Amino acid sequence: MIDLNIRALTELTTRVLPAMIQRGHGRILNVASLAAFQPGPYLGVYCATKAYVLSFTEALHEEVRGTGIKVSALCPGPTESEFFEAADMNGTRLVKSGLAASSAKVAADGIAGLEANKAVNVSGALNNVAARSVRFIPRSIIRRIAGSMQAK
């Protein structure tokens, strides 16, 4: 997970960015997660690597300002995919909540946010509220909420 979400993302970006800068045109869409905004009991490494994706993408967005390159971090919440099964999360409150968005909707939101050059693009109205609210709630409470949603 660290190799994919941190090492590969960073290496690929640093390999393609110089040519984009030289051309004065390019697009980089990195997939972070709603998990990037909070600590995640039972998904600690996942949440931490997604926080890296978000932070790295925001920094890059600012660094390339005015170059013709658009950079965006897509931050979906739960999404219909094989993720929950692969992460052995079936049966968690998060999966049972029924809040998962379709992958097509999340992808469309990602492309729209990239074209609008939004540095941070949280997919879904409820997810936007969740991402913004973590700034106003003590982290100890956020940890407990996240843990209760993600525990088996």
N, C-alpha and C positions, 0 to 999 in steps of 0.2 A: 504494500500500500504506500509506503514511504517512497519507494522507487518510482511508482506510477504517478502519484499525486504531487511529488516534490521534484525528484531528480529528473524524470523524463520530461515533465512540463517545463522545467527550467532549461534543460538542455535543448529541447526542441525550439523553445522561444528564442534562446540566444543564437541558435543556428539560422533561423529564418528572418529574424529582425533586421540584421544589417542590409540584406537585399531589399527588404520592404522600405527601409529608410532611404536607400539609394534610389529606388523607384519613386518614392514620395507617395506610395499607396500601399495599403494592406489592411488586413483584418485579423485580429486574434480574439477568439472567443474561448475563454477558459471556463470549465464547469466547476464551480465551487459547490455550495450547498447552504441551505438554511442552517445546517449544523456548524457552519463556519463562524456563526455569531455567538456560540455558547459552548460551554464544556459539555461533554457527552458521556456520562456514565454508561458503561457497557459498549461504547463505541469511541473510546478515548482517542485511539490513533486516527481513526477516520475523521473525527471532528477536528483534531489538531492539524491533520494534513489539509483539510478543506479550509481551515483558517489561514494556512500558508497560501493556498491558491488565491484566496480573497485578497490578502495583504499584498502579495506579489503582483497581482493583476492591477490593483489600485495604484500601486507605485509605478508600474509600467505605463498605465494610462496617462499619468501625469508626465512621465519622462518623454513620451512621444507627442505630447500636445503640440499642435501646429505643424506636424510632419506629414499629415495626410493619412496617418495610420489610426484606425479605430481599435480600441482595446476594451473588452467588457468581461466582467465576471458574472456568469449566470448562476443564480442562487435559488434553485428549486427546493421546495419542501418535498414531502413524500411523493414519489412518482411511480406510476404503474410500470414495473419492470421486474426482472429476476433478482434485483438487489436484496429484497427482504428474505427471499429463500436462500440466496448465497450467504447472507449474513446471519442465517439461522434466527431470524426475527419473527417468523410466522407465530402468531399467538400473542404478540406484544400488544399493548394498548395502542401504540402508534399504528400498527397494521390494522387492528380492529376498528380504528376510528373512522375509516372510510374516507379519509381526507386526501388520498393519493390522487394526483392529477394525471391526466393522460400524458404519455410521453410526447405525443404529437403537439399538445398544447404547450408543454414546457419547451419543446424545440422551437415552436413558432415564437414564443416569448423571447427565447434566446436570440434568434435572428433579428427580431424587431429591436431588442435592446442594443444589439451590436450596431445595427444600422443607425440608431439614434445616438450612438457613441456614449451610452450610459456606462460609467465606470462600474457601477454595481447595479445589477438587474435582478431583483427578487421576483420570482414568478408566482403570481397569485396574490389576491388582496389579503387573505388571512395570513399568508406567509409574510407579507409586508408588515403587517401589524406585529407579528411575532418577532421579526428581525429588529424592528425599531424599539419594541418594548423592553428588550433585554438591557437597554441602557438605563432603565428606570427602576429595575427590580434587582434587589441584592443577588449577587452571584450564588450565594448559598441556596437561595430559593430556586433560581434557574437550574442549578445542578439537581436539586430534588425533583423538580418537575420533569426535566429531561430524563432522569433516571427512572422515574415512575412510568414514563411512556415507552422506554426502551428495554426495560427489564422483562425477562421471560416470565 
